[in-house]
Amino acid sequence: MRRSLLLLLAAACGDSTPPTAPPEPTPPVEAPAAVEPLELHEWGLISDRVGGERVALGRAPVRQPDLAELLRGGEGIGAEVGIGIGPGTLRMRAGGKPVIYAHLPEGVDERRFDLGVRVPNGSVVEHWPKVAEGRPAEIAWRNVRAHRGACAERRYPSADDPVCQTPDGFCEAALAPTAIETADGACLEVNGASFDYLFYRAGMPSTPLPLEVTRADDGALTVRHRGGGAIPGRLIHVRRGATRAQTVLQVVESPAPGATTELAALPAEDPASRPALAIARLAAGARELGLSSDELGAFGRAWHDELLGYESPVTTTELPASLEAPTEALLYWMPPEELDAHLVLRTSEDVVVRRAILVRVGLAYAP
């Protein structure tokens, strides 16, 4: 018995099987590098009218001495445009040139993207480059190539081009298009042709805007913020003069959501009025919304004269009421989060959109 125990102990002591080594740690899987987004920058204007029709725009007419050219200018799409609703017609706000530029990320030479525009309960009246016929509620530019480097000659339609046969006879695509080109954006190719920007003009229903404006008989304003988003920048109350030096304006803080602001009537004259201050405030709001310096310059070339008065007297002509620019207005930047109720942009996942849409509330018009 003792011998058996000794043998068992000896066998146990002779077991030299090494312990199992722990498994090698699995190297961490590196996450793919984040793709820097392409940026699309949009500017434009929505024009409201207290006590009347509203008009949504993006581009002002360029006034020139040629009266024939003047007659082509204007604001909006005219009084006859509407959407058929049963036996009647839903009166529309008209859309002008919201202009869209592309900006490539640092180190990226080209990128392709899609961009769709939808007008809730409205229609796209004209667009360029043209990708759809008629006045659809939605259009889409597909497989747009944005690239760095030289851009081939850009083509714009002329006033007698078939694409300019719009319901109101007003073709913004042909109206001084090179004036709003920029140098800092990417060149855009659509179906093999080159463009500096994309543009559309839309007929829109009178969906309530963020600020409700009431004008008293003495010219004082009550401004109630009925929207949910903060107004970027300041409010500008302006009366355009025959020249910019005769323009009268005041710049005030924007009301917070749910708040109301009272504005005194503008004086008949104000030698201390400074349109340059209004331009600076407009620029500050646009920068806050993401516009580049070049795009601010393009916006100014399109709108400063129309909004704040001309540098020197110009010859004008009588326009239909639907094309008339107000002599007195309230200006403010639209909160971007509220724009989809009026104009919807749909784009690729790797694209960021910066939208700077100014609202002009018309308060008074020339008799």
LUMMITI-964107 format. One record per residue (C-alpha): residue number from 0; residue in three letters; chain; x, y, z. Coordinates in steps of 0.1 Angstrom, whole numbers, plus 5000, padded with zeros to 4 digits. Example, Ala and Ser with C-alpha at 12.3 -4.5 7.8 and 13.67 -1.06 7.14 Angstrom:
<pts>
{pt 0; "ALA"; "A"; {5123; 4955; 5078}}
{pt 1; "SER"; "A"; {5137; 4989; 5071}}
</pts>
This chain:
<pts>
{pt 0; "MET"; "A"; {5000; 5000; 5000}}
{pt 1; "ARG"; "A"; {5028; 5023; 5009}}
{pt 2; "ARG"; "A"; {5046; 5015; 4977}}
{pt 3; "SER"; "A"; {5014; 5024; 4957}}
{pt 4; "LEU"; "A"; {5012; 5058; 4973}}
{pt 5; "LEU"; "A"; {5049; 5066; 4966}}
{pt 6; "LEU"; "A"; {5043; 5057; 4929}}
{pt 7; "LEU"; "A"; {5013; 5080; 4927}}
{pt 8; "LEU"; "A"; {5033; 5109; 4942}}
{pt 9; "ALA"; "A"; {5062; 5104; 4919}}
{pt 10; "ALA"; "A"; {5038; 5104; 4889}}
{pt 11; "ALA"; "A"; {5023; 5136; 4901}}
{pt 12; "CYS"; "A"; {5056; 5153; 4906}}
{pt 13; "GLY"; "A"; {5067; 5143; 4871}}
{pt 14; "ASP"; "A"; {5038; 5161; 4853}}
{pt 15; "SER"; "A"; {5056; 5190; 4835}}
{pt 16; "THR"; "A"; {5027; 5201; 4811}}
{pt 17; "PRO"; "A"; {5031; 5239; 4808}}
{pt 18; "PRO"; "A"; {5001; 5261; 4815}}
{pt 19; "THR"; "A"; {4981; 5274; 4786}}
{pt 20; "ALA"; "A"; {4992; 5309; 4775}}
{pt 21; "PRO"; "A"; {4965; 5336; 4774}}
{pt 22; "PRO"; "A"; {4953; 5346; 4739}}
{pt 23; "GLU"; "A"; {4970; 5376; 4723}}
{pt 24; "PRO"; "A"; {4949; 5408; 4726}}
{pt 25; "THR"; "A"; {4929; 5416; 4694}}
{pt 26; "PRO"; "A"; {4943; 5449; 4680}}
{pt 27; "PRO"; "A"; {4916; 5477; 4680}}
{pt 28; "VAL"; "A"; {4898; 5483; 4648}}
{pt 29; "GLU"; "A"; {4905; 5518; 4636}}
{pt 30; "ALA"; "A"; {4874; 5537; 4628}}
{pt 31; "PRO"; "A"; {4873; 5552; 4593}}
{pt 32; "ALA"; "A"; {4883; 5588; 4592}}
{pt 33; "ALA"; "A"; {4853; 5612; 4593}}
{pt 34; "VAL"; "A"; {4844; 5626; 4559}}
{pt 35; "GLU"; "A"; {4844; 5664; 4559}}
{pt 36; "PRO"; "A"; {4811; 5676; 4545}}
{pt 37; "LEU"; "A"; {4806; 5697; 4514}}
{pt 38; "GLU"; "A"; {4789; 5730; 4523}}
{pt 39; "LEU"; "A"; {4761; 5746; 4504}}
{pt 40; "HIS"; "A"; {4755; 5783; 4511}}
{pt 41; "GLU"; "A"; {4721; 5798; 4501}}
{pt 42; "TRP"; "A"; {4710; 5834; 4502}}
{pt 43; "GLY"; "A"; {4677; 5849; 4492}}
{pt 44; "LEU"; "A"; {4648; 5871; 4503}}
{pt 45; "ILE"; "A"; {4612; 5866; 4513}}
{pt 46; "SER"; "A"; {4591; 5897; 4508}}
{pt 47; "ASP"; "A"; {4559; 5901; 4529}}
{pt 48; "ARG"; "A"; {4533; 5928; 4526}}
{pt 49; "VAL"; "A"; {4514; 5941; 4556}}
{pt 50; "GLY"; "A"; {4477; 5941; 4547}}
{pt 51; "GLY"; "A"; {4482; 5925; 4513}}
{pt 52; "GLU"; "A"; {4499; 5897; 4493}}
{pt 53; "ARG"; "A"; {4532; 5883; 4503}}
{pt 54; "VAL"; "A"; {4560; 5877; 4479}}
{pt 55; "ALA"; "A"; {4590; 5855; 4484}}
{pt 56; "LEU"; "A"; {4621; 5865; 4465}}
{pt 57; "GLY"; "A"; {4658; 5861; 4463}}
{pt 58; "ARG"; "A"; {4670; 5886; 4438}}
{pt 59; "ALA"; "A"; {4662; 5923; 4432}}
{pt 60; "PRO"; "A"; {4659; 5938; 4397}}
{pt 61; "VAL"; "A"; {4689; 5955; 4384}}
{pt 62; "ARG"; "A"; {4679; 5991; 4374}}
{pt 63; "GLN"; "A"; {4695; 6004; 4342}}
{pt 64; "PRO"; "A"; {4688; 6035; 4321}}
{pt 65; "ASP"; "A"; {4673; 6013; 4293}}
{pt 66; "LEU"; "A"; {4635; 6014; 4299}}
{pt 67; "ALA"; "A"; {4631; 5981; 4281}}
{pt 68; "GLU"; "A"; {4654; 5965; 4306}}
{pt 69; "LEU"; "A"; {4635; 5982; 4334}}
{pt 70; "LEU"; "A"; {4603; 5967; 4323}}
{pt 71; "ARG"; "A"; {4618; 5932; 4327}}
{pt 72; "GLY"; "A"; {4628; 5939; 4363}}
{pt 73; "GLY"; "A"; {4607; 5935; 4393}}
{pt 74; "GLU"; "A"; {4598; 5915; 4423}}
{pt 75; "GLY"; "A"; {4579; 5883; 4425}}
{pt 76; "ILE"; "A"; {4558; 5864; 4400}}
{pt 77; "GLY"; "A"; {4528; 5886; 4393}}
{pt 78; "ALA"; "A"; {4492; 5886; 4405}}
{pt 79; "GLU"; "A"; {4479; 5859; 4382}}
{pt 80; "VAL"; "A"; {4500; 5831; 4395}}
{pt 81; "GLY"; "A"; {4482; 5807; 4419}}
{pt 82; "ILE"; "A"; {4474; 5771; 4426}}
{pt 83; "GLY"; "A"; {4440; 5758; 4417}}
{pt 84; "ILE"; "A"; {4420; 5747; 4448}}
{pt 85; "GLY"; "A"; {4386; 5734; 4439}}
{pt 86; "PRO"; "A"; {4366; 5761; 4422}}
{pt 87; "GLY"; "A"; {4388; 5790; 4434}}
{pt 88; "THR"; "A"; {4425; 5798; 4435}}
{pt 89; "LEU"; "A"; {4449; 5799; 4464}}
{pt 90; "ARG"; "A"; {4468; 5832; 4460}}
{pt 91; "MET"; "A"; {4505; 5826; 4462}}
{pt 92; "ARG"; "A"; {4536; 5844; 4474}}
{pt 93; "ALA"; "A"; {4561; 5844; 4447}}
{pt 94; "GLY"; "A"; {4597; 5832; 4449}}
{pt 95; "GLY"; "A"; {4628; 5848; 4436}}
{pt 96; "LYS"; "A"; {4663; 5838; 4433}}
{pt 97; "PRO"; "A"; {4676; 5819; 4463}}
{pt 98; "VAL"; "A"; {4711; 5814; 4451}}
{pt 99; "ILE"; "A"; {4731; 5783; 4462}}
{pt 100; "TYR"; "A"; {4770; 5781; 4461}}
{pt 101; "ALA"; "A"; {4791; 5750; 4470}}
{pt 102; "HIS"; "A"; {4823; 5750; 4491}}
{pt 103; "LEU"; "A"; {4846; 5719; 4491}}
{pt 104; "PRO"; "A"; {4863; 5708; 4523}}
{pt 105; "GLU"; "A"; {4900; 5715; 4528}}
{pt 106; "GLY"; "A"; {4921; 5691; 4508}}
{pt 107; "VAL"; "A"; {4892; 5678; 4486}}
{pt 108; "ASP"; "A"; {4894; 5686; 4449}}
{pt 109; "GLU"; "A"; {4859; 5674; 4439}}
{pt 110; "ARG"; "A"; {4827; 5660; 4453}}
{pt 111; "ARG"; "A"; {4794; 5649; 4438}}
{pt 112; "PHE"; "A"; {4761; 5657; 4454}}
{pt 113; "ASP"; "A"; {4723; 5658; 4449}}
{pt 114; "LEU"; "A"; {4701; 5688; 4458}}
{pt 115; "GLY"; "A"; {4664; 5688; 4458}}
{pt 116; "VAL"; "A"; {4640; 5718; 4463}}
{pt 117; "ARG"; "A"; {4605; 5713; 4475}}
{pt 118; "VAL"; "A"; {4578; 5740; 4479}}
{pt 119; "PRO"; "A"; {4551; 5728; 4504}}
{pt 120; "ASN"; "A"; {4518; 5735; 4487}}
{pt 121; "GLY"; "A"; {4535; 5756; 4461}}
{pt 122; "SER"; "A"; {4556; 5753; 4430}}
{pt 123; "VAL"; "A"; {4590; 5760; 4414}}
{pt 124; "VAL"; "A"; {4583; 5787; 4389}}
{pt 125; "GLU"; "A"; {4617; 5788; 4373}}
{pt 126; "HIS"; "A"; {4652; 5774; 4380}}
{pt 127; "TRP"; "A"; {4686; 5772; 4365}}
{pt 128; "PRO"; "A"; {4702; 5750; 4353}}
{pt 129; "LYS"; "A"; {4670; 5735; 4341}}
{pt 130; "VAL"; "A"; {4662; 5699; 4351}}
{pt 131; "ALA"; "A"; {4624; 5698; 4350}}
{pt 132; "GLU"; "A"; {4596; 5711; 4329}}
{pt 133; "GLY"; "A"; {4565; 5731; 4339}}
{pt 134; "ARG"; "A"; {4560; 5743; 4375}}
{pt 135; "PRO"; "A"; {4566; 5712; 4397}}
{pt 136; "ALA"; "A"; {4563; 5713; 4435}}
{pt 137; "GLU"; "A"; {4598; 5697; 4436}}
{pt 138; "ILE"; "A"; {4629; 5697; 4415}}
{pt 139; "ALA"; "A"; {4663; 5679; 4419}}
{pt 140; "TRP"; "A"; {4697; 5685; 4406}}
{pt 141; "ARG"; "A"; {4713; 5650; 4405}}
{pt 142; "ASN"; "A"; {4750; 5640; 4405}}
{pt 143; "VAL"; "A"; {4762; 5676; 4405}}
{pt 144; "ARG"; "A"; {4800; 5677; 4403}}
{pt 145; "ALA"; "A"; {4817; 5704; 4425}}
{pt 146; "HIS"; "A"; {4853; 5709; 4417}}
{pt 147; "ARG"; "A"; {4883; 5732; 4423}}
{pt 148; "GLY"; "A"; {4902; 5749; 4395}}
{pt 149; "ALA"; "A"; {4891; 5768; 4364}}
{pt 150; "CYS"; "A"; {4855; 5768; 4355}}
{pt 151; "ALA"; "A"; {4845; 5765; 4319}}
{pt 152; "GLU"; "A"; {4825; 5793; 4303}}
{pt 153; "ARG"; "A"; {4792; 5795; 4322}}
{pt 154; "ARG"; "A"; {4760; 5797; 4303}}
{pt 155; "TYR"; "A"; {4729; 5817; 4313}}
{pt 156; "PRO"; "A"; {4696; 5820; 4294}}
{pt 157; "SER"; "A"; {4686; 5852; 4276}}
{pt 158; "ALA"; "A"; {4652; 5868; 4281}}
{pt 159; "ASP"; "A"; {4638; 5852; 4249}}
{pt 160; "ASP"; "A"; {4652; 5817; 4257}}
{pt 161; "PRO"; "A"; {4624; 5791; 4260}}
{pt 162; "VAL"; "A"; {4634; 5784; 4296}}
{pt 163; "CYS"; "A"; {4625; 5820; 4303}}
{pt 164; "GLN"; "A"; {4588; 5816; 4294}}
{pt 165; "THR"; "A"; {4575; 5819; 4329}}
{pt 166; "PRO"; "A"; {4539; 5825; 4340}}
{pt 167; "ASP"; "A"; {4546; 5862; 4347}}
{pt 168; "GLY"; "A"; {4570; 5868; 4319}}
{pt 169; "PHE"; "A"; {4597; 5876; 4344}}
{pt 170; "CYS"; "A"; {4630; 5856; 4340}}
{pt 171; "GLU"; "A"; {4653; 5861; 4369}}
{pt 172; "ALA"; "A"; {4678; 5836; 4355}}
{pt 173; "ALA"; "A"; {4685; 5861; 4327}}
{pt 174; "LEU"; "A"; {4687; 5892; 4349}}
{pt 175; "ALA"; "A"; {4724; 5902; 4353}}
{pt 176; "PRO"; "A"; {4735; 5867; 4363}}
{pt 177; "THR"; "A"; {4772; 5873; 4364}}
{pt 178; "ALA"; "A"; {4768; 5901; 4390}}
{pt 179; "ILE"; "A"; {4763; 5874; 4417}}
{pt 180; "GLU"; "A"; {4791; 5851; 4408}}
{pt 181; "THR"; "A"; {4817; 5845; 4435}}
{pt 182; "ALA"; "A"; {4854; 5836; 4435}}
{pt 183; "ASP"; "A"; {4856; 5814; 4466}}
{pt 184; "GLY"; "A"; {4830; 5788; 4457}}
{pt 185; "ALA"; "A"; {4835; 5755; 4437}}
{pt 186; "CYS"; "A"; {4827; 5753; 4401}}
{pt 187; "LEU"; "A"; {4795; 5732; 4395}}
{pt 188; "GLU"; "A"; {4789; 5709; 4366}}
{pt 189; "VAL"; "A"; {4754; 5698; 4357}}
{pt 190; "ASN"; "A"; {4750; 5675; 4328}}
{pt 191; "GLY"; "A"; {4784; 5685; 4314}}
{pt 192; "ALA"; "A"; {4778; 5723; 4316}}
{pt 193; "SER"; "A"; {4795; 5746; 4341}}
{pt 194; "PHE"; "A"; {4778; 5770; 4365}}
{pt 195; "ASP"; "A"; {4789; 5792; 4394}}
{pt 196; "TYR"; "A"; {4757; 5786; 4414}}
{pt 197; "LEU"; "A"; {4723; 5770; 4413}}
{pt 198; "PHE"; "A"; {4691; 5791; 4415}}
{pt 199; "TYR"; "A"; {4653; 5786; 4418}}
{pt 200; "ARG"; "A"; {4623; 5808; 4421}}
{pt 201; "ALA"; "A"; {4591; 5795; 4438}}
{pt 202; "GLY"; "A"; {4555; 5803; 4442}}
{pt 203; "MET"; "A"; {4547; 5799; 4479}}
{pt 204; "PRO"; "A"; {4515; 5799; 4500}}
{pt 205; "SER"; "A"; {4511; 5825; 4527}}
{pt 206; "THR"; "A"; {4524; 5804; 4556}}
{pt 207; "PRO"; "A"; {4528; 5826; 4587}}
{pt 208; "LEU"; "A"; {4563; 5841; 4591}}
{pt 209; "PRO"; "A"; {4581; 5843; 4625}}
{pt 210; "LEU"; "A"; {4573; 5879; 4631}}
{pt 211; "GLU"; "A"; {4538; 5894; 4631}}
{pt 212; "VAL"; "A"; {4540; 5930; 4622}}
{pt 213; "THR"; "A"; {4513; 5956; 4628}}
{pt 214; "ARG"; "A"; {4516; 5992; 4616}}
{pt 215; "ALA"; "A"; {4496; 6019; 4633}}
{pt 216; "ASP"; "A"; {4481; 6049; 4615}}
{pt 217; "ASP"; "A"; {4509; 6071; 4627}}
{pt 218; "GLY"; "A"; {4536; 6047; 4614}}
{pt 219; "ALA"; "A"; {4545; 6030; 4647}}
{pt 220; "LEU"; "A"; {4551; 5993; 4645}}
{pt 221; "THR"; "A"; {4542; 5964; 4669}}
{pt 222; "VAL"; "A"; {4564; 5934; 4662}}
{pt 223; "ARG"; "A"; {4554; 5901; 4679}}
{pt 224; "HIS"; "A"; {4576; 5870; 4677}}
{pt 225; "ARG"; "A"; {4552; 5841; 4671}}
{pt 226; "GLY"; "A"; {4579; 5817; 4660}}
{pt 227; "GLY"; "A"; {4601; 5794; 4680}}
{pt 228; "GLY"; "A"; {4636; 5803; 4667}}
{pt 229; "ALA"; "A"; {4658; 5832; 4677}}
{pt 230; "ILE"; "A"; {4660; 5859; 4650}}
{pt 231; "PRO"; "A"; {4697; 5862; 4639}}
{pt 232; "GLY"; "A"; {4710; 5897; 4641}}
{pt 233; "ARG"; "A"; {4689; 5929; 4644}}
{pt 234; "LEU"; "A"; {4657; 5943; 4630}}
{pt 235; "ILE"; "A"; {4661; 5971; 4605}}
{pt 236; "HIS"; "A"; {4632; 5996; 4599}}
{pt 237; "VAL"; "A"; {4639; 6015; 4568}}
{pt 238; "ARG"; "A"; {4623; 6041; 4545}}
{pt 239; "ARG"; "A"; {4641; 6043; 4512}}
{pt 240; "GLY"; "A"; {4649; 6078; 4498}}
{pt 241; "ALA"; "A"; {4654; 6089; 4462}}
{pt 242; "THR"; "A"; {4691; 6083; 4471}}
{pt 243; "ARG"; "A"; {4708; 6064; 4499}}
{pt 244; "ALA"; "A"; {4717; 6097; 4516}}
{pt 245; "GLN"; "A"; {4680; 6104; 4519}}
{pt 246; "THR"; "A"; {4671; 6070; 4534}}
{pt 247; "VAL"; "A"; {4659; 6070; 4570}}
{pt 248; "LEU"; "A"; {4663; 6039; 4592}}
{pt 249; "GLN"; "A"; {4665; 6026; 4627}}
{pt 250; "VAL"; "A"; {4683; 5994; 4639}}
{pt 251; "VAL"; "A"; {4668; 5977; 4670}}
{pt 252; "GLU"; "A"; {4672; 5944; 4689}}
{pt 253; "SER"; "A"; {4651; 5915; 4677}}
{pt 254; "PRO"; "A"; {4624; 5903; 4700}}
{pt 255; "ALA"; "A"; {4628; 5869; 4717}}
{pt 256; "PRO"; "A"; {4603; 5841; 4709}}
{pt 257; "GLY"; "A"; {4570; 5850; 4725}}
{pt 258; "ALA"; "A"; {4580; 5886; 4731}}
{pt 259; "THR"; "A"; {4568; 5919; 4715}}
{pt 260; "THR"; "A"; {4587; 5950; 4705}}
{pt 261; "GLU"; "A"; {4573; 5984; 4699}}
{pt 262; "LEU"; "A"; {4590; 6007; 4672}}
{pt 263; "ALA"; "A"; {4584; 6044; 4670}}
{pt 264; "ALA"; "A"; {4574; 6058; 4636}}
{pt 265; "LEU"; "A"; {4604; 6068; 4614}}
{pt 266; "PRO"; "A"; {4609; 6106; 4612}}
{pt 267; "ALA"; "A"; {4603; 6124; 4580}}
{pt 268; "GLU"; "A"; {4641; 6132; 4578}}
{pt 269; "ASP"; "A"; {4671; 6121; 4598}}
{pt 270; "PRO"; "A"; {4705; 6136; 4588}}
{pt 271; "ALA"; "A"; {4721; 6112; 4612}}
{pt 272; "SER"; "A"; {4706; 6081; 4596}}
{pt 273; "ARG"; "A"; {4734; 6057; 4585}}
{pt 274; "PRO"; "A"; {4726; 6032; 4558}}
{pt 275; "ALA"; "A"; {4762; 6020; 4562}}
{pt 276; "LEU"; "A"; {4752; 6008; 4597}}
{pt 277; "ALA"; "A"; {4723; 5988; 4583}}
{pt 278; "ILE"; "A"; {4746; 5972; 4558}}
{pt 279; "ALA"; "A"; {4770; 5962; 4586}}
{pt 280; "ARG"; "A"; {4742; 5947; 4606}}
{pt 281; "LEU"; "A"; {4729; 5928; 4576}}
{pt 282; "ALA"; "A"; {4764; 5915; 4570}}
{pt 283; "ALA"; "A"; {4768; 5905; 4607}}
{pt 284; "GLY"; "A"; {4735; 5885; 4606}}
{pt 285; "ALA"; "A"; {4745; 5868; 4573}}
{pt 286; "ARG"; "A"; {4780; 5858; 4587}}
{pt 287; "GLU"; "A"; {4763; 5844; 4617}}
{pt 288; "LEU"; "A"; {4742; 5822; 4593}}
{pt 289; "GLY"; "A"; {4774; 5810; 4575}}
{pt 290; "LEU"; "A"; {4778; 5832; 4544}}
{pt 291; "SER"; "A"; {4813; 5839; 4531}}
{pt 292; "SER"; "A"; {4827; 5874; 4524}}
{pt 293; "ASP"; "A"; {4823; 5868; 4487}}
{pt 294; "GLU"; "A"; {4787; 5857; 4491}}
{pt 295; "LEU"; "A"; {4780; 5888; 4512}}
{pt 296; "GLY"; "A"; {4794; 5909; 4483}}
{pt 297; "ALA"; "A"; {4771; 5891; 4459}}
{pt 298; "PHE"; "A"; {4741; 5896; 4482}}
{pt 299; "GLY"; "A"; {4750; 5933; 4484}}
{pt 300; "ARG"; "A"; {4752; 5938; 4447}}
{pt 301; "ALA"; "A"; {4718; 5921; 4443}}
{pt 302; "TRP"; "A"; {4700; 5938; 4472}}
{pt 303; "HIS"; "A"; {4715; 5968; 4489}}
{pt 304; "ASP"; "A"; {4702; 5994; 4464}}
{pt 305; "GLU"; "A"; {4667; 5978; 4464}}
{pt 306; "LEU"; "A"; {4666; 5976; 4502}}
{pt 307; "LEU"; "A"; {4684; 6008; 4513}}
{pt 308; "GLY"; "A"; {4683; 6032; 4484}}
{pt 309; "TYR"; "A"; {4705; 6039; 4454}}
{pt 310; "GLU"; "A"; {4738; 6057; 4456}}
{pt 311; "SER"; "A"; {4726; 6082; 4430}}
{pt 312; "PRO"; "A"; {4692; 6090; 4413}}
{pt 313; "VAL"; "A"; {4681; 6064; 4388}}
{pt 314; "THR"; "A"; {4653; 6064; 4362}}
{pt 315; "THR"; "A"; {4625; 6040; 4371}}
{pt 316; "THR"; "A"; {4592; 6030; 4355}}
{pt 317; "GLU"; "A"; {4558; 6021; 4368}}
{pt 318; "LEU"; "A"; {4555; 5984; 4377}}
{pt 319; "PRO"; "A"; {4524; 5963; 4384}}
{pt 320; "ALA"; "A"; {4516; 5962; 4421}}
{pt 321; "SER"; "A"; {4528; 5926; 4424}}
{pt 322; "LEU"; "A"; {4563; 5937; 4412}}
{pt 323; "GLU"; "A"; {4564; 5968; 4433}}
{pt 324; "ALA"; "A"; {4592; 5973; 4459}}
{pt 325; "PRO"; "A"; {4581; 5990; 4492}}
{pt 326; "THR"; "A"; {4593; 6025; 4501}}
{pt 327; "GLU"; "A"; {4592; 6015; 4538}}
{pt 328; "ALA"; "A"; {4599; 5981; 4552}}
{pt 329; "LEU"; "A"; {4611; 5960; 4581}}
{pt 330; "LEU"; "A"; {4640; 5937; 4575}}
{pt 331; "TYR"; "A"; {4652; 5906; 4595}}
{pt 332; "TRP"; "A"; {4669; 5873; 4589}}
{pt 333; "MET"; "A"; {4648; 5842; 4589}}
{pt 334; "PRO"; "A"; {4657; 5816; 4616}}
{pt 335; "PRO"; "A"; {4670; 5787; 4596}}
{pt 336; "GLU"; "A"; {4651; 5761; 4615}}
{pt 337; "GLU"; "A"; {4618; 5777; 4604}}
{pt 338; "LEU"; "A"; {4626; 5777; 4567}}
{pt 339; "ASP"; "A"; {4614; 5742; 4559}}
{pt 340; "ALA"; "A"; {4578; 5754; 4564}}
{pt 341; "HIS"; "A"; {4583; 5776; 4533}}
{pt 342; "LEU"; "A"; {4612; 5761; 4512}}
{pt 343; "VAL"; "A"; {4626; 5726; 4518}}
{pt 344; "LEU"; "A"; {4662; 5717; 4507}}
{pt 345; "ARG"; "A"; {4670; 5680; 4505}}
{pt 346; "THR"; "A"; {4706; 5669; 4499}}
{pt 347; "SER"; "A"; {4731; 5641; 4502}}
{pt 348; "GLU"; "A"; {4741; 5629; 4537}}
{pt 349; "ASP"; "A"; {4777; 5643; 4534}}
{pt 350; "VAL"; "A"; {4764; 5678; 4528}}
{pt 351; "VAL"; "A"; {4758; 5707; 4552}}
{pt 352; "VAL"; "A"; {4735; 5735; 4542}}
{pt 353; "ARG"; "A"; {4739; 5771; 4554}}
{pt 354; "ARG"; "A"; {4708; 5792; 4547}}
{pt 355; "ALA"; "A"; {4706; 5830; 4549}}
{pt 356; "ILE"; "A"; {4672; 5842; 4539}}
{pt 357; "LEU"; "A"; {4662; 5878; 4546}}
{pt 358; "VAL"; "A"; {4626; 5887; 4552}}
{pt 359; "ARG"; "A"; {4613; 5921; 4540}}
{pt 360; "VAL"; "A"; {4580; 5932; 4554}}
{pt 361; "GLY"; "A"; {4565; 5959; 4531}}
{pt 362; "LEU"; "A"; {4549; 5986; 4552}}
{pt 363; "ALA"; "A"; {4543; 6014; 4526}}
{pt 364; "TYR"; "A"; {4544; 6018; 4489}}
{pt 365; "ALA"; "A"; {4546; 6047; 4465}}
{pt 366; "PRO"; "A"; {4512; 6061; 4455}}
</pts>
